[in-house]
Amino acid sequence: MTVRNVELADRLVAALAGIRIDAEEHFAVLGARELHADTGKDLARALALACYEVLHVGWALPHAGSPRSRRDRGFEQRLAAAVPHRETPVSVTFLDLDPATERVLVRRDGVRVWLPANVIGADFEHIPDSPLVLRCDPARPAVSPGFFLVDGSRPPVTSGPLLRVYLHLRSAESTPEIWSIVLNTLHAGDIAYRAKVISDQAAFPRRDGLVVYLGEGDWQAADLIATAVRGHPGLGADVSMFASALGAGVATAWEPVDTHPGMRGLSFGQHRAHVLATALLAAAQDGESPESAVCQAFRQARIDPRDPARNLP
């Protein structure tokens, strides 16, 4: 008789049943995918990517999107037309002024950016490292490859516990309408948010096709979003295996808090997939129970094994 580990979420136990690993042969099977590698390190990378795409994104087989450097301007225009506001306040740090080119250098979200000098007031004292609030276009179509990003009319909270809201988008055709519903719901509720949506028409469907980031004080907006899009035909039925479902095609998850080396820059889905794949390979090499190995690895990465959408203290 097999006694299962009751500490691991049922949805992950079901997912593990579809994964088989031969560590000596550098071979793995995940659902309909077969992974072959020359080394254990290569297999680890391939399995982490497969876990991300199959269990999080929802692609049973590899999905070829458009080249990352190619932007679909026409589709971006449709997404931009759905944005209900024209400006967003942005906190930046003034760094330098170039009178010859009439530009100012500022630091925004940790990145140095040159902007036209007329974006700041004439009475601003050009002191390096001075804080500055600019009124900027809320849309940032190229900041995240393959996504169209928007900040709300109130500045988004980017520190502290962040809640992600995921929407499963079926197709490019229905995406602008769902995008409009979500943004207008947030705008009407005076919610501080950041949101991004897939802008590559070849990348659909995706369980994480639309993502909203909510800071403390606005987490309740997740329910507003779920209610607003409920029953929309463009919304897929299932959600990421790592996230917590609010309804058909809508789920939430908390931004990872893992401080181990190499983990800080990963998205939620990438983080969970990486930890899962690493644990499964270790279990295959050591002859350990996969469920026990995953539970232990999740706890070390501050993931709640019973609900991988949540973090541990």
Backbone bond lengths (Angstrom), bond angles and torsions (degrees), N, CA, C in turn:
res aa  C-N    CA-C-N  psi(-1)  N-CA   C-N-CA  omega(-1)  CA-C   N-CA-C  phi
1 M - - - 1.471 - - 1.528 109.85 -
2 T 1.340 116.32 134.09 1.457 121.53 178.85 1.519 109.65 -94.70
3 V 1.331 115.91 126.05 1.459 120.85 176.59 1.522 108.11 -101.95
4 R 1.299 117.70 115.70 1.462 120.57 -175.55 1.521 110.56 -83.06
5 N 1.324 114.58 156.41 1.460 122.00 179.43 1.520 108.90 -78.68
6 V 1.337 115.99 111.35 1.466 119.64 -175.62 1.520 111.91 -75.41
7 E 1.343 117.29 -4.05 1.453 119.78 179.96 1.519 112.38 -82.08
8 L 1.303 118.89 -12.84 1.458 121.95 -176.17 1.522 110.68 -100.49
9 A 1.335 116.01 135.30 1.464 121.91 -178.48 1.526 110.92 -55.14
10 D 1.329 115.70 140.61 1.466 120.94 -178.23 1.527 111.92 -55.85
11 R 1.341 116.59 -39.03 1.462 119.29 -176.66 1.530 111.32 -66.11
12 L 1.335 117.20 -30.93 1.457 119.54 177.24 1.523 111.43 -78.31
13 V 1.329 116.63 -34.92 1.467 119.79 174.76 1.527 109.49 -59.10
14 A 1.331 116.45 -42.25 1.465 120.74 178.12 1.523 110.84 -64.08
15 A 1.330 116.87 -39.10 1.463 120.58 179.61 1.525 111.17 -66.53
16 L 1.337 116.93 -39.85 1.463 120.59 -179.34 1.521 111.61 -63.01
17 A 1.320 116.54 -28.36 1.463 120.13 179.98 1.525 111.66 -64.21
18 G 1.334 116.71 -21.54 1.464 120.76 -179.52 1.513 113.83 -98.88
19 I 1.339 117.04 12.75 1.466 121.14 -178.35 1.526 109.41 -119.14
20 R 1.333 115.35 129.16 1.467 120.97 177.53 1.523 108.56 -131.41
21 I 1.329 117.03 135.46 1.463 121.29 -175.55 1.525 110.32 -130.65
22 D 1.334 115.67 133.26 1.464 122.47 170.10 1.526 106.12 -114.55
23 A 1.329 116.40 97.42 1.463 120.56 -173.94 1.529 111.85 -66.14
24 E 1.329 117.69 -35.27 1.465 120.21 -178.15 1.522 111.47 -68.37
25 E 1.312 117.15 -37.28 1.467 121.62 -178.10 1.532 112.34 -91.23
26 H 1.331 116.91 -0.13 1.477 121.64 -178.14 1.534 110.36 54.04
27 F 1.320 113.84 52.73 1.470 120.66 -175.76 1.523 108.88 -136.19
28 A 1.329 115.82 142.55 1.465 119.81 177.12 1.519 109.64 -148.00
29 V 1.322 114.57 153.48 1.464 121.95 174.67 1.515 107.82 -124.29
30 L 1.320 115.98 129.07 1.465 121.40 174.79 1.520 107.09 -129.13
31 G 1.326 116.32 102.63 1.454 119.63 -177.10 1.512 110.67 60.67
32 A 1.341 116.52 -121.13 1.462 121.73 -178.82 1.524 112.70 -87.33
33 R 1.321 117.56 -0.18 1.469 120.69 -176.60 1.527 111.50 -98.75
34 E 1.329 115.01 138.00 1.456 121.87 170.94 1.521 108.14 -112.29
35 L 1.320 116.53 128.68 1.457 122.02 -177.03 1.522 109.68 -113.92
36 H 1.330 116.48 123.14 1.456 122.28 177.64 1.524 108.26 -118.72
37 A 1.321 117.32 136.85 1.463 120.59 -179.35 1.522 109.90 -142.61
38 D 1.336 115.85 160.13 1.463 121.59 179.29 1.521 112.50 -86.01
39 T 1.326 115.98 -27.46 1.468 120.45 -177.85 1.524 109.76 -136.33
40 G 1.326 115.28 164.66 1.458 119.78 176.45 1.513 111.64 -62.93
41 K 1.329 116.72 -36.13 1.464 120.93 179.43 1.520 110.90 -64.64
42 D 1.343 116.03 -41.68 1.463 119.78 178.28 1.529 110.93 -65.78
43 L 1.331 116.29 -38.57 1.462 119.49 178.59 1.524 110.59 -65.47
44 A 1.329 116.97 -37.86 1.466 120.32 178.82 1.522 110.63 -60.81
45 R 1.336 116.17 -44.23 1.466 119.70 178.65 1.523 111.07 -64.46
46 A 1.334 116.35 -44.50 1.464 120.09 -178.10 1.523 111.35 -65.02
47 L 1.332 116.93 -39.57 1.463 119.97 -179.27 1.523 111.10 -70.04
48 A 1.328 117.27 -38.51 1.466 120.08 177.55 1.522 110.59 -62.13
49 L 1.336 116.91 -43.02 1.464 120.19 178.58 1.522 110.63 -65.28
50 A 1.327 116.93 -42.30 1.465 120.06 179.81 1.525 111.05 -64.53
51 C 1.330 117.69 -41.34 1.471 120.60 177.17 1.525 110.45 -61.20
52 Y 1.321 116.15 -40.38 1.467 120.42 178.68 1.528 110.48 -63.44
53 E 1.320 116.67 -49.42 1.462 119.98 -174.73 1.524 112.73 -72.71
54 V 1.317 118.02 -39.03 1.468 120.85 -176.70 1.529 111.41 -80.94
55 L 1.321 116.75 -51.69 1.465 120.45 -172.34 1.523 113.17 -82.96
56 H 1.324 117.63 -30.07 1.468 120.56 -178.15 1.527 111.59 -99.41
57 V 1.321 116.96 -59.46 1.469 120.93 -175.87 1.522 111.44 -71.34
58 G 1.346 116.33 -37.60 1.457 119.72 179.55 1.513 114.71 99.80
59 W 1.331 117.36 21.50 1.458 121.29 177.45 1.527 109.20 -96.76
60 A 1.307 117.52 107.99 1.463 120.68 179.76 1.521 111.17 -63.54
61 L 1.328 116.66 -34.10 1.460 123.22 178.87 1.522 109.23 -124.06
62 P 1.337 118.14 159.54 1.470 119.85 178.63 1.517 111.25 -54.10
63 H 1.310 115.73 140.92 1.459 122.60 -172.59 1.520 108.15 -121.91
64 A 1.317 116.93 117.50 1.466 121.05 -178.57 1.520 110.02 -89.90
65 G 1.326 116.50 111.13 1.458 121.08 175.25 1.514 110.42 -91.92
66 S 1.318 116.82 -170.21 1.454 121.69 177.15 1.522 109.45 -76.35
67 P 1.347 117.59 157.68 1.468 119.67 174.24 1.517 110.60 -55.42
68 R 1.344 117.04 140.00 1.457 121.19 -175.44 1.525 112.11 -59.24
69 S 1.344 116.87 -28.05 1.461 119.97 -176.84 1.527 112.89 -78.97
70 R 1.326 117.89 -11.76 1.465 121.26 -176.11 1.528 110.12 -94.84
71 R 1.332 115.68 124.65 1.458 120.75 178.83 1.523 109.96 -108.49
72 D 1.316 116.30 141.00 1.458 122.97 177.89 1.523 107.91 -95.48
73 R 1.328 116.41 91.33 1.466 121.00 -173.99 1.528 111.71 -62.69
74 G 1.319 116.71 -37.55 1.458 119.57 -179.39 1.517 112.07 -64.11
75 F 1.327 116.30 -44.00 1.464 120.20 178.73 1.525 110.36 -68.03
76 E 1.326 117.03 -37.94 1.463 120.74 177.36 1.526 111.10 -61.16
77 Q 1.326 117.30 -36.68 1.465 120.54 178.37 1.526 111.04 -64.31
78 R 1.327 117.06 -37.93 1.466 120.47 177.61 1.527 110.56 -65.96
79 L 1.321 116.71 -38.42 1.465 120.46 178.08 1.524 110.93 -69.81
80 A 1.335 116.70 -38.58 1.466 120.84 179.44 1.521 111.24 -65.58
81 A 1.328 117.00 -35.35 1.468 120.91 -178.74 1.524 111.80 -65.18
82 A 1.323 117.43 -19.95 1.471 121.00 -178.56 1.523 112.76 -85.01
83 V 1.330 117.95 -10.46 1.468 120.97 -177.47 1.526 109.24 -72.63
84 P 1.338 119.08 122.91 1.470 121.51 -172.16 1.527 115.04 -82.74
85 H 1.330 118.69 -1.67 1.467 120.80 -179.35 1.524 108.74 -135.87
86 R 1.312 116.16 160.88 1.458 120.78 -173.11 1.523 113.86 -110.19
87 E 1.325 117.95 -13.16 1.460 121.03 -179.34 1.523 110.77 -139.06
88 T 1.315 114.57 154.20 1.458 120.21 172.60 1.523 108.36 -141.28
89 P 1.337 118.55 138.55 1.463 120.07 178.19 1.525 110.59 -74.69
90 V 1.314 116.01 133.27 1.462 121.25 -177.51 1.521 109.58 -127.40
91 S 1.313 116.80 123.62 1.463 121.76 176.83 1.527 109.19 -85.71
92 V 1.326 115.96 122.99 1.458 121.67 179.92 1.530 109.00 -131.13
93 T 1.307 115.40 173.36 1.464 121.73 175.03 1.517 108.77 -117.99
94 F 1.334 116.89 123.08 1.463 121.05 178.28 1.525 109.44 -70.93
95 L 1.350 115.78 133.45 1.460 120.45 -179.30 1.521 113.33 -116.17
96 D 1.344 117.08 -43.82 1.462 118.86 -174.00 1.524 110.15 -162.62
97 L 1.327 115.52 160.76 1.466 123.42 177.12 1.521 108.19 -126.20
98 D 1.337 116.46 133.19 1.464 121.76 175.82 1.522 108.40 -115.29
99 P 1.348 117.96 94.49 1.472 120.63 -177.35 1.527 112.80 -60.15
100 A 1.329 117.46 -31.26 1.464 120.56 -176.63 1.524 111.88 -63.33
101 T 1.326 116.28 -38.25 1.468 120.07 -179.28 1.522 112.57 -104.99
102 E 1.341 115.74 0.88 1.466 121.81 -178.87 1.529 111.01 53.76
103 R 1.337 113.98 49.73 1.458 119.73 178.14 1.527 109.83 -129.69
104 V 1.336 114.92 155.78 1.458 120.98 173.91 1.527 108.59 -120.53
105 L 1.314 115.07 145.22 1.460 121.12 177.07 1.525 108.39 -102.57
106 V 1.340 116.27 124.47 1.460 120.99 179.44 1.525 109.20 -129.22
107 R 1.321 115.71 163.61 1.459 121.50 173.61 1.518 108.32 -108.59
108 R 1.328 115.54 119.18 1.465 121.22 -179.61 1.519 109.10 -124.48
109 D 1.316 116.52 123.31 1.467 121.47 -178.89 1.526 111.18 53.04
110 G 1.337 116.02 37.47 1.455 120.62 177.73 1.512 114.87 81.95
111 V 1.344 117.50 0.55 1.466 122.02 -177.40 1.528 109.65 -113.54
112 R 1.341 117.64 135.92 1.464 122.32 177.48 1.520 109.32 -80.67
113 V 1.341 116.60 127.23 1.465 122.14 -174.96 1.525 109.43 -134.35
114 W 1.344 116.17 134.80 1.465 120.99 172.63 1.523 109.15 -89.27
115 L 1.336 116.87 132.73 1.460 122.68 179.92 1.524 109.69 -130.51
116 P 1.350 117.69 157.32 1.467 119.78 174.01 1.525 110.36 -58.78
117 A 1.321 116.51 139.55 1.467 120.71 -176.49 1.520 112.83 -62.64
118 N 1.341 116.99 -24.08 1.469 119.11 -176.78 1.526 113.35 -74.95
119 V 1.344 117.99 -0.54 1.467 118.96 177.16 1.522 111.44 -75.90
120 I 1.328 117.24 -14.79 1.462 120.05 177.72 1.518 109.57 -112.08
121 G 1.305 116.86 153.99 1.458 122.07 -177.14 1.519 112.33 -67.32
122 A 1.332 115.65 152.92 1.462 121.19 -178.43 1.522 111.97 -65.25
123 D 1.339 117.10 -24.79 1.462 120.23 -177.20 1.531 113.09 -89.29
124 F 1.330 117.53 3.38 1.463 120.07 -179.36 1.525 110.30 -71.80
125 E 1.332 116.48 130.56 1.458 121.29 177.03 1.532 109.19 -81.81
126 H 1.326 115.42 121.57 1.462 120.44 -173.76 1.525 111.00 -80.32
127 I 1.321 115.13 72.49 1.460 121.62 179.92 1.532 108.37 -103.55
128 P 1.336 117.57 120.78 1.472 119.51 -179.23 1.526 112.35 -54.19
129 D 1.327 114.79 142.01 1.469 124.38 179.46 1.525 112.88 71.76
130 S 1.342 117.06 16.02 1.465 120.46 176.04 1.526 110.05 -79.73
131 P 1.342 118.16 138.26 1.472 120.46 175.69 1.517 110.42 -72.34
132 L 1.315 115.40 149.57 1.461 121.04 -176.02 1.523 108.60 -152.01
133 V 1.325 116.83 139.53 1.464 121.65 175.86 1.520 108.34 -111.34
134 L 1.327 116.08 122.47 1.459 121.88 -179.92 1.523 109.86 -109.62
135 R 1.323 116.02 153.80 1.465 121.82 171.32 1.524 107.00 -100.01
136 C 1.320 115.99 110.85 1.461 120.96 -172.06 1.524 111.96 -120.54
137 D 1.323 114.34 163.89 1.462 121.18 172.52 1.529 107.53 -61.13
138 P 1.327 118.44 128.71 1.475 119.79 -178.35 1.518 113.64 -69.70
139 A 1.328 117.07 -21.13 1.463 120.85 -176.55 1.524 110.89 -88.74
140 R 1.332 115.40 134.58 1.465 122.03 177.70 1.532 107.47 -133.24
141 P 1.338 116.32 80.79 1.467 120.42 -170.82 1.519 115.65 -69.37
142 A 1.320 118.75 -17.40 1.465 119.78 -174.08 1.519 113.67 -115.87
143 V 1.339 117.86 3.58 1.469 119.04 -174.16 1.527 112.11 -73.05
144 S 1.327 117.97 -29.24 1.464 122.79 178.61 1.524 108.00 -125.62
145 P 1.341 119.35 106.79 1.464 122.01 -174.17 1.524 112.98 -50.88
146 G 1.339 115.22 128.24 1.456 120.53 179.01 1.503 114.80 85.48
147 F 1.342 117.26 -2.08 1.459 122.16 -179.48 1.529 110.58 -127.97
148 F 1.321 115.56 153.66 1.461 123.90 174.07 1.524 105.98 -110.60
149 L 1.336 116.87 116.30 1.464 121.81 -172.70 1.519 111.11 -107.40
150 V 1.339 115.84 141.66 1.468 122.19 179.54 1.525 109.32 -137.24
151 D 1.331 116.13 137.97 1.461 122.20 170.41 1.522 109.05 -102.21
152 G 1.331 116.98 144.81 1.456 121.24 -178.14 1.520 112.94 -69.78
153 S 1.329 116.15 175.33 1.466 121.03 179.47 1.521 111.32 -69.60
154 R 1.330 116.64 -19.77 1.465 122.16 168.04 1.521 107.83 -101.85
155 P 1.333 118.71 141.49 1.467 119.69 -177.04 1.520 111.40 -61.00
156 P 1.335 117.78 133.48 1.464 119.96 -179.13 1.519 111.43 -69.39
157 V 1.318 115.59 149.19 1.460 121.13 174.46 1.525 107.48 -83.97
158 T 1.326 116.58 122.00 1.467 120.09 -176.92 1.526 112.90 -114.28
159 S 1.338 116.81 6.79 1.460 120.54 177.59 1.525 109.11 -125.73
160 G 1.340 116.26 166.31 1.454 119.48 -177.70 1.517 110.63 77.18
161 P 1.328 117.96 -175.44 1.470 121.19 -179.24 1.531 111.36 -63.13
162 L 1.328 116.47 121.91 1.461 121.84 179.09 1.524 109.82 -110.23
163 L 1.324 115.11 132.93 1.460 121.35 177.41 1.520 108.95 -101.99
164 R 1.324 116.21 127.90 1.464 121.49 174.78 1.528 108.95 -96.64
165 V 1.318 116.38 137.82 1.459 122.16 172.87 1.525 107.07 -115.25
166 Y 1.330 116.62 120.87 1.463 122.16 -177.23 1.525 110.59 -104.77
167 L 1.329 115.88 137.33 1.459 121.24 172.95 1.522 109.21 -120.80
168 H 1.319 115.71 132.36 1.461 122.48 178.70 1.530 108.45 -85.44
169 L 1.320 116.12 110.95 1.465 121.37 -178.40 1.525 109.92 -100.33
170 R 1.334 115.00 129.75 1.462 120.41 -177.09 1.521 113.20 -78.32
171 S 1.343 116.65 -44.40 1.460 119.57 -171.39 1.519 111.18 -151.28
172 A 1.337 115.06 162.30 1.466 120.51 177.44 1.524 110.74 -67.08
173 E 1.325 117.37 -32.86 1.464 121.19 -175.53 1.525 112.48 -58.91
174 S 1.316 117.64 -42.64 1.465 120.55 -176.34 1.525 113.39 -93.32
175 T 1.321 117.29 -5.97 1.466 120.37 -174.72 1.522 114.48 -64.15
176 P 1.354 120.56 -45.83 1.467 118.40 -179.85 1.524 113.56 -56.69
177 E 1.331 117.97 -35.33 1.464 120.32 179.72 1.533 110.97 -69.38
178 I 1.324 117.34 -44.50 1.470 119.88 178.04 1.525 110.25 -64.52
179 W 1.318 116.91 -42.41 1.468 123.08 176.62 1.522 110.17 -56.38
180 S 1.317 117.16 -44.54 1.466 121.92 179.03 1.526 111.16 -63.88
181 I 1.321 117.26 -43.06 1.471 121.01 179.42 1.527 110.34 -60.23
182 V 1.320 116.40 -45.98 1.467 120.72 -178.21 1.523 111.12 -64.71
183 L 1.332 117.13 -48.76 1.467 119.95 -177.45 1.522 111.79 -65.08
184 N 1.308 117.50 -40.61 1.466 119.85 179.63 1.527 111.57 -69.05
185 T 1.322 117.26 -34.00 1.468 120.55 175.53 1.522 110.59 -63.12
186 L 1.312 116.60 -44.69 1.463 121.17 179.52 1.526 111.39 -67.63
187 H 1.327 116.32 -40.78 1.467 120.75 -179.56 1.526 110.73 -65.14
188 A 1.328 116.53 -43.20 1.467 120.42 179.95 1.524 111.39 -65.07
189 G 1.326 116.98 -29.77 1.460 120.91 179.45 1.511 113.87 -88.13
190 D 1.344 116.95 3.72 1.467 122.43 -179.49 1.526 110.72 54.29
191 I 1.331 115.04 46.18 1.460 121.73 -177.67 1.530 110.15 -92.47
192 A 1.314 116.35 136.17 1.466 121.06 171.72 1.530 107.47 -83.06
193 Y 1.324 117.11 122.72 1.461 119.37 -174.29 1.520 111.49 -154.07
194 R 1.293 114.62 163.67 1.462 124.17 164.03 1.517 105.86 -127.32
195 A 1.332 116.80 139.42 1.464 120.26 -178.98 1.521 109.70 -139.92
196 K 1.318 114.96 149.75 1.462 119.00 174.67 1.525 108.69 -140.65
197 V 1.337 114.45 151.65 1.456 120.45 -177.74 1.524 108.19 -138.98
198 I 1.321 116.44 149.27 1.460 120.84 179.29 1.530 109.88 -60.59
199 S 1.337 116.09 130.02 1.464 120.48 178.88 1.521 111.70 -113.58
200 D 1.317 117.17 4.34 1.458 123.14 176.99 1.525 108.13 -100.97
201 Q 1.322 116.53 109.84 1.466 120.11 -174.56 1.530 112.56 -66.21
202 A 1.336 116.95 -16.54 1.462 119.95 178.97 1.522 112.36 -86.58
203 A 1.334 117.47 -2.49 1.470 120.83 -173.58 1.522 113.84 -97.35
204 F 1.320 118.42 2.17 1.464 121.53 -179.85 1.519 109.87 -86.63
205 P 1.348 117.57 155.69 1.474 128.10 -5.50 1.524 110.87 -81.07
206 R 1.335 116.06 161.69 1.473 121.73 176.06 1.521 109.39 -146.70
207 R 1.334 115.55 136.76 1.470 119.60 175.31 1.527 111.54 -70.96
208 D 1.325 116.23 -20.51 1.462 121.02 177.03 1.525 110.56 -112.57
209 G 1.330 116.04 35.08 1.460 120.78 -176.30 1.510 113.42 -64.80
210 L 1.325 116.82 -29.11 1.464 122.24 176.11 1.525 107.30 -132.78
211 V 1.326 115.86 130.64 1.464 121.14 -178.40 1.520 109.20 -129.83
212 V 1.334 116.27 131.25 1.469 122.12 174.94 1.518 107.95 -115.54
213 Y 1.333 115.76 134.53 1.463 121.79 178.75 1.523 108.86 -107.64
214 L 1.330 116.23 124.83 1.461 121.87 -177.19 1.525 110.37 -123.01
215 G 1.339 115.51 132.51 1.452 120.60 176.77 1.513 111.38 -91.47
216 E 1.324 115.20 172.95 1.461 121.07 -179.73 1.522 110.06 -57.28
217 G 1.324 116.05 134.83 1.460 121.53 -176.47 1.512 112.60 102.14
218 D 1.342 116.65 -17.44 1.468 120.35 -179.88 1.525 112.38 -126.25
219 W 1.326 117.17 13.04 1.467 119.78 -178.23 1.525 112.30 -61.68
220 Q 1.341 117.43 -27.29 1.466 120.52 -178.58 1.524 111.93 -64.06
221 A 1.332 116.71 -16.68 1.465 119.88 -179.62 1.524 112.07 -65.85
222 A 1.328 117.73 -17.98 1.467 119.96 176.74 1.522 110.68 -59.18
223 D 1.329 117.11 -41.28 1.468 120.50 178.30 1.526 111.23 -68.78
224 L 1.330 117.17 -34.59 1.467 120.44 177.13 1.522 110.30 -62.15
225 I 1.324 115.66 -42.65 1.465 120.33 179.76 1.525 110.53 -64.30
226 A 1.332 116.50 -47.37 1.466 120.54 -178.65 1.523 111.41 -59.08
227 T 1.335 116.22 -40.32 1.468 120.65 179.31 1.520 111.09 -68.04
228 A 1.327 116.93 -40.72 1.464 121.25 -175.41 1.527 112.77 -65.94
229 V 1.332 117.57 -33.75 1.469 119.99 -175.63 1.526 112.67 -101.54
230 R 1.327 117.31 -1.14 1.465 120.36 -175.68 1.531 111.38 -55.74
231 G 1.330 115.76 129.26 1.454 121.12 177.00 1.511 115.02 82.58
232 H 1.324 118.76 -0.33 1.462 119.79 -179.90 1.531 109.23 -66.97
233 P 1.337 118.16 131.64 1.468 120.41 -176.60 1.524 113.84 -65.33
234 G 1.327 117.40 -18.60 1.458 119.96 179.17 1.509 113.60 -84.43
235 L 1.329 116.28 -1.73 1.464 121.48 -178.37 1.523 109.68 -94.18
236 G 1.332 116.61 129.32 1.455 120.37 177.00 1.515 111.43 -71.18
237 A 1.326 116.58 168.71 1.466 120.45 -174.84 1.520 113.35 -89.58
238 D 1.336 117.61 -37.44 1.460 119.13 -172.39 1.523 112.16 -100.03
239 V 1.332 116.06 172.74 1.464 122.29 -177.10 1.524 109.14 -134.50
240 S 1.319 115.72 171.07 1.461 121.98 177.17 1.527 110.85 -54.71
241 M 1.336 115.93 139.95 1.468 120.92 176.58 1.526 111.98 -62.96
242 F 1.326 116.52 -22.07 1.458 120.60 -177.34 1.522 112.81 -91.17
243 A 1.326 117.58 -15.87 1.463 121.70 -174.61 1.524 111.27 -96.18
244 S 1.335 115.20 170.16 1.463 121.98 -179.09 1.524 109.15 -106.57
245 A 1.326 117.38 118.50 1.462 121.71 -173.94 1.523 111.99 -70.11
246 L 1.343 115.21 134.62 1.465 121.74 170.48 1.519 110.68 -98.68
247 G 1.304 115.65 -18.39 1.454 122.54 -177.67 1.511 107.52 171.78
248 A 1.319 117.41 -174.40 1.458 120.82 -179.98 1.527 110.31 -59.99
249 G 1.327 116.40 118.43 1.459 121.01 174.77 1.510 116.51 77.46
250 V 1.321 118.80 3.17 1.473 122.10 -179.73 1.525 108.85 -127.49
251 A 1.319 116.35 132.07 1.465 120.44 -178.21 1.520 110.21 -147.77
252 T 1.319 115.45 163.40 1.462 121.18 177.68 1.523 110.24 -125.27
253 A 1.320 115.16 158.20 1.460 121.79 176.04 1.518 108.29 -161.20
254 W 1.310 115.48 152.42 1.459 120.89 -178.85 1.521 110.75 -96.22
255 E 1.326 115.55 142.31 1.463 121.03 177.84 1.531 109.39 -57.08
256 P 1.341 118.36 133.98 1.469 120.49 -178.28 1.529 112.56 -57.86
257 V 1.332 115.25 149.05 1.472 121.22 178.57 1.529 110.52 -122.08
258 D 1.312 116.49 18.31 1.463 122.88 -179.46 1.532 109.47 -70.71
259 T 1.326 117.30 124.96 1.467 121.25 -178.03 1.525 112.89 -105.12
260 H 1.317 118.08 10.06 1.459 120.10 178.52 1.533 110.30 -66.13
261 P 1.333 118.18 151.03 1.468 121.13 -179.82 1.525 112.06 -54.60
262 G 1.330 115.91 136.11 1.453 121.74 177.75 1.509 115.47 82.24
263 M 1.332 118.77 -1.23 1.462 121.22 -175.23 1.526 113.36 -103.76
264 R 1.317 117.24 -16.38 1.463 120.20 -173.05 1.531 113.05 -65.69
265 G 1.329 117.72 -34.72 1.456 119.76 -174.42 1.516 115.06 -87.18
266 L 1.317 117.86 2.09 1.462 120.62 -176.61 1.523 111.38 -84.16
267 S 1.326 115.53 145.58 1.460 120.03 172.69 1.524 108.95 -71.44
268 F 1.329 116.92 172.86 1.463 120.36 179.31 1.526 111.06 -57.02
269 G 1.332 117.09 -53.05 1.455 120.48 -177.47 1.515 112.74 -62.69
270 Q 1.333 116.85 -41.70 1.460 120.61 178.17 1.527 111.02 -63.59
271 H 1.326 116.08 -40.97 1.467 120.24 -179.09 1.523 111.13 -62.89
272 R 1.325 116.37 -51.85 1.470 119.46 -179.04 1.524 110.95 -61.74
273 A 1.322 117.47 -41.18 1.461 120.86 -179.05 1.523 111.30 -65.69
274 H 1.325 116.88 -39.89 1.465 120.94 -179.96 1.530 110.97 -64.56
275 V 1.332 116.59 -46.71 1.466 120.27 -179.64 1.527 110.18 -63.34
276 L 1.330 116.86 -42.62 1.461 121.08 -179.86 1.524 111.07 -62.37
277 A 1.334 116.95 -49.29 1.463 120.94 -177.63 1.523 111.42 -62.35
278 T 1.321 116.86 -42.80 1.462 120.97 179.76 1.528 111.02 -61.89
279 A 1.328 116.33 -42.00 1.463 120.81 179.82 1.522 111.41 -66.17
280 L 1.317 117.38 -41.18 1.464 120.77 -178.54 1.524 111.45 -66.97
281 L 1.326 117.21 -38.82 1.463 120.07 177.76 1.526 111.06 -66.68
282 A 1.329 115.93 -40.94 1.467 119.67 177.79 1.523 110.85 -62.48
283 A 1.327 116.47 -40.42 1.467 120.70 179.07 1.525 111.01 -64.64
284 A 1.343 116.38 -40.13 1.461 120.39 179.70 1.529 111.17 -66.06
285 Q 1.318 116.79 -36.18 1.467 120.96 -179.71 1.527 112.09 -73.77
286 D 1.332 116.40 -34.99 1.470 120.98 -174.30 1.522 113.47 -97.22
287 G 1.336 117.42 -6.47 1.451 120.28 -177.41 1.513 113.50 73.31
288 E 1.318 116.49 23.17 1.464 121.94 -178.48 1.527 110.11 -88.14
289 S 1.325 116.41 159.89 1.457 121.36 174.35 1.527 109.56 -63.57
290 P 1.344 118.81 126.79 1.466 120.46 178.74 1.526 112.96 -56.54
291 E 1.326 116.85 -41.84 1.465 119.53 -178.48 1.524 111.21 -63.58
292 S 1.323 116.81 -43.11 1.465 120.10 179.41 1.522 111.03 -64.95
293 A 1.330 116.38 -40.95 1.464 120.51 179.87 1.522 111.10 -64.42
294 V 1.320 116.43 -41.37 1.464 120.30 -179.99 1.524 110.31 -66.24
295 C 1.318 117.29 -43.87 1.470 120.28 178.93 1.526 111.21 -58.50
296 Q 1.324 115.85 -44.98 1.462 119.73 -179.13 1.530 110.95 -65.30
297 A 1.336 116.66 -44.61 1.465 120.33 -179.71 1.522 111.53 -65.07
298 F 1.331 116.36 -38.60 1.463 119.96 178.55 1.527 110.50 -62.56
299 R 1.318 116.49 -44.99 1.467 118.86 -179.40 1.531 111.13 -63.07
300 Q 1.324 116.62 -38.84 1.463 119.91 178.95 1.526 111.40 -65.80
301 A 1.327 116.83 -30.44 1.466 121.69 178.84 1.527 112.06 -92.32
302 R 1.319 116.35 9.72 1.471 123.77 178.87 1.529 111.94 62.64
303 I 1.329 115.79 38.75 1.460 123.10 174.17 1.519 107.91 -106.50
304 D 1.315 117.52 136.47 1.461 121.42 177.25 1.529 108.63 -78.03
305 P 1.329 119.60 113.15 1.465 120.38 -178.27 1.527 112.99 -61.67
306 R 1.338 117.28 -31.49 1.466 120.20 -179.00 1.527 111.73 -74.10
307 D 1.324 116.62 -24.84 1.461 122.00 178.54 1.525 107.79 -149.36
308 P 1.349 117.76 88.47 1.468 121.12 -173.64 1.524 114.41 -65.10
309 A 1.323 117.73 -5.40 1.464 120.13 173.10 1.520 111.01 -72.86
310 R 1.327 116.01 -19.92 1.469 121.10 -175.51 1.530 111.67 -105.29
311 N 1.325 114.69 157.92 1.459 121.58 176.26 1.525 110.23 -101.60
312 L 1.311 115.51 157.37 1.457 121.42 172.11 1.530 109.19 -93.56
313 P 1.332 117.85 153.55 1.472 120.65 179.52 1.531 111.73 -59.39
